[in-house]
Amino acid sequence: MRLMINITFSMILFAWFDYHILCVFSATQIRKDAKSDLCNTHVFSPESNGRIPA
């Protein structure tokens, strides 16, 4: 019985760590990419003076 509990607990921990490594890292990458894209748009360039070209 104790072995079964240990195996189940290990499986739950593995799934939890795997989820956090894959999903949290991906979300961080998406936010980082979105921020860098936002800062590199023409709207924020000094030449545009805040105007959006037609």
Secondary structure, DSSP 8 states (H G I E B T S, - for coil): -HHHHHHHHHHHHHHHHHHIIIIIHHHHHHHHHHHHHHHTSGGGSGGGTT----
